[in-house]
Amino acid sequence: MTKIALYPISVIYGLIIWLRNRFFDWGVFTSQPIPGKSICVGNLSVGGTGKSPHIGYLISTLSKTHQIQVLSRGYGRQTKGLLAVDHLSNPKTVGDEPIMLYNEYAKQAHFVVCEKRRLGVKYLKAKHQDAIILLDDAYQHRWVKAGLQIVLTTYQHPFWQDQFLPLGKLRESATEIRRADAIVITKCPAFETFDPQRIKKELAHLNKPIFFSRYQYKPLHPLTSSIEKIDRVLLISAIADPAQIQESFPKDYQISHKIFEDHHPFSRADISEIHQFFDTFANENTVLVTTSKDWVKINLLLNETERKKYPWYLITFTLEWYEQETFNQFISNYVDTN
């Protein structure tokens, strides 16, 4: 019954987005090509495909030989306009994901947030004309056009099996994949458990390179107090796709998961509630675990007493690729010929 009620809304939304894209295609709206080298990492859905980790991978790969600039909207921030991300920035001023990336890659890239991508590009070009601009989540922002456009979609919920909002998660039609230069299928299970070549054959009609990535989770890292042996976890997350994290823990761990909406602005009340919940069931082997994206907000709210009392841990991962060298060569071919 709910799907029936949402169907008209989904159709209307789809028609509006279709018309907007046609206006760009017909030249009613102008899409401005970005001069020099630029790579957009985006998606067709509303989030949770892993854009930030893939931006991080490109920073690590390309910063060895090039100056790198990263432009994002700064989703969830309480400010507007163009802001450079620096050591004084926080999630409220620039957003949680830019802070997360800045904390890890501050020495390898220059970060800016701006909801108007043209203004952001103009600012970055004035700073360093020859740098490579990485656009985080700008595929649907057609006022600018990156030189290389990479679209991410998850293994569990690929765009070709999805529907428009609010019935599904698509914010653009699946047919808009035609504007992409490559597709990365993210959050894959272990590569030996499925056949990537079969998926490539199924998508051959798109005539685009298809790549596959997955998260390889690392051992938990203590952030505050630590304990010797862990067997119980209270997982705290405010991300778009929290289910996969829970599956990353050892099978003998007892997991409780407190889920907040994506980009949730944690408050002192949230922290108190989390700690009270922890106190109701924790034993000496229980820890609090969160993500890098959430920790940049939670960390600002903890007092010294809480840091000593509560064992907060960080869960992190590296990107693992199927045919990694092929993907790296694809990126190099673009960078070297533009």
N, C-alpha and C positions, 0 to 999 in steps of 0.2 A: 504493500500500500504506500509506503514511504517513497519508493522508487517512482511510482506512478505520479505522485504529487511533485516530485523533483524534476520529472522529465521536461515539462514545459519551460522551467527555469533554465535547465541545461541547454535546451534548444535555442532559447533567446540569447543566452550567453554566447553560445557557439556562433550564432549569426552576427553578433556584434564584433566578435574577434575576427571572423571571416571577413567582414566588411573593412575593418581596420587594416588587415593585411593586404586586402586588394587595393586600398588607397595607396599603400606603399608600392605595391607592384605596378600600379597604373601611373605613378608619379604625382599623385595628388599630395601625398606626404613625401618628403625627401629623406632618403637614407644616406647619410654622409659617410663615405669610406674613410677609414682611419689611415692617415699617411704613415708610411713605414711599416714596421712589423707589429702585428697585434693578434692575440689569440683569445677567443671567447670560449669560456667553459660554461655551458648552460644546460637547460633541459626544457621539455615540453610540459612538465608537470609542476606542481606547487612546492616541490622540495623533497628532501630526503634521498637524493640520488648520489650524494657524496661530492658535491662541487668543491668544497673547501679542501679536502684531502688531495683532490686532483690538481687544484691550483698549487698546493704545496709541493706536489711532485714536480710540476713544471718549474717552479721556482728553483728547487734543488737541482734539477737537470740543466736548466738554461743559465742559471747565475754563474756557472763555472766559466762561461765565455762571453756573457752579455750583461748589460745593465738591465734590471728588471723593475717594472712599475706595475702595481696592482690597483685596479679601480673597481670598487664595489659600491652598491647603494648604501650599505650600512643598515641593513634591515633591523628594525626594533629599537633604533636609537631615538633619543628624545630631542634631537637637534635637526636642523635642516641646512641645506647648502653644502658647500665644499669644505671639507676639513682634512688636513693631513694627519695621519695617525702617528703618534710619537709616544714617548715614555710617560707623558702626562695624560694621555687619552684613557678612557675607560668605556665599558660597554654602554653606558648611558649616552655618551657623547658620539661614539662612532659605531656602536653595535658589537655584539659578542663575537661573531666570526672574524671580523677584521682584527680585533684585539687578539684572538687566539692565533691567527696567522702571524701577526706582528711579533708576538712573544716568541715564536719559534724561528721566524725568518727575518727579523729586523736587520740583521747584518747582510742579508742577501737581496733585499728588495725594498722599494719605497712604496708606502701604502697611502691611498687616498680614498675617501668616501665622498660620493656625490650622487644624488638621485638623478640629476641631469647629466647624462653620460657625455654629451657634447662638451659641456663646460669642463667636466673632469678630464676629458682627453686633451682639450686645449691647454689646460693648466699643466698636465704632465708633459706635453710636447714642448712647452716653454721651459720646463725644468731640464729635460734631457731629450733632445730631438731624436737620438738614435736608439733609445732604450726600447725594449720589447714591452708592450703593454698587455697585461693579462686582465681580461674583463671577467669578473666573477658574477655569474648569473645575469647575463645581459642579452641572451639570445632573443628574448621577446621585445627588447628595447631597440626597436629598429631605426631610431633616429641616428644611430651610428652603426657602421658595419665593419666588423673585424676582418682582418685578412684571412684568418683561419677560424672556422666555427666548428666546435666540438660539442655534440649533444650527448648527455649522459642519460641512461635509463637503467633501472634496476632489473636484475635477473628475475625477481619474484613478481614484479609489477611492470612489465615492459610497456612502452607507450602504445604499441600496436594492439594491445589487449585492453586499453583503458578507454574511459569516456570523459566527456567534458564535465567540468564543475557544474553543479555540486554532486552529480551522479557519480563521477569518478574524480580523478586528480588532474586531468588535463586542463591547462590554461590556454593551450593552443591546439589546433587540430593536428592529428597524427600526420596529415598530408604536408604540414609545414616542415617535416624532416627534409624535404627537398632542398631547403636552404643550407643544410649542414654539409660540412666537408668530411666528417667522420662521426661514427657512433661508438660510444664506449658503454658496454653492458657492465654495470657495477654490482658490487655486493654479491658476487657469484659464490656458490659453494665451492668446495675443493674441486679443482679443475679435472681431476680424475673421475669425478662422480657424474659428469655429463659430457656431451660431445659438442664442443664449440664449433667444429666444422659443420655440423648439421645445422646449427643456428645460422651460420654464415650462408649456407645454401638456401635456407628459408628466406633470408633477407637479400638474396642476390639481386632481386628486382629493383632494389633501392640504388644499386650501383654505387655503393659507398664502402670505404674501408670499415670493418667491424673489429673492435678490440674488446678484450675482457679483462676486468680487474676484480680483486677481492681484498678483503681486510684480513691481514695476518696479525692477530692480537698478541701483544707483548705481556709479560708478567706484570701484575699490579705494582704500582709504584707509590710508596707512602708519601703523603703530602704534609701531614701533621704528625701526631704520635703514631707509632707502629706497633705491631704485635708479631709474635713468633710464628704462630700457626693460624691459618685462616680456614674456616669451614662454613661460615655463615656470612652472607652479604646483604646489606641494604643498598640497593642500587637506586641512585637518584639521577633522573635524566629529564631534560627539556629539549628534546630533539625530535625531528620529524619521523624517524623510523627507529624507535627504541627496541623493537623486538629482537633484532639481530644481536645486540649487545648481550642480552640475557643468555643467548645461546653460546656465547664465547667462553663461559666459565666452565671449570671442570665439573663433570657430572655429579660428583659427590658433594658439591657445594649446595647449601640450602639458600635459595635466592628469594628475597622479597624486593619488589620493584615499586618505587613511588614515581609515577609518571606525571610530569607537568606538560603543558602545551609547548610546542616548538617556540624557541626564543623567549620563554617565560622570564620576566624580570624578577628574579628572586628578591625577597624582602626579609627583614629581620623576623617577621612573623613566620615566614616559611622555614627559616633556619631553626627557630624554636620548635616548630611543629615536627620537623624532621628529627631533631635530637630527642624530643619527647617520645616519638614513635620508636626510635632506636632503643631508648631506655626500657621500653616495655618488653622487649624480647631478646635483647642482646646478651650473649655470654662472653667469656673472655676471648673467644675466637671469632668474634663478629667485627666486621669493618663496614664503613660507609664508602661506597664507590661511586665516582661520577666521571663525566667526560671532560675533555679539555675545554670544549665550548661552554659547558656549565660551570667549570671551576673558575673561569675568569670573572664570573659574577659572584659565586659563592665565597670565594677567597676574600673579597672585599668586605664581607659581612661578618666574618668570624672574629670573635675577640680572643684574647690570649688564653683565657680560662678554657674556652671551647677547643682551642687548638691542642691544648695539653690533655684534655679529657677525651676527646672523640677522635678515633683513628680514621681520618679521611684518606682514601686512596684514589689514584688516578688510573683509569683504563685507557691505554693507547694502542695504536696499531701502525703497521706499515702497509703500503699498497703492494700487493703482489699481482704480477701481470702474466697473462697467457700471451706468449710471444712478445715479451717485453722489448727485445731488440727491434722488432718490427715497428712497434709503436714509437720507440725513440727515433728510429730512422725516418718515420713519417713526419715527426716534429722537426727533425733536422733538415729534411728536404724543404719544408716550408721556410724555415729560418734562413737557410743558405741561399735560397733562390729569390728572396724578396728584400 
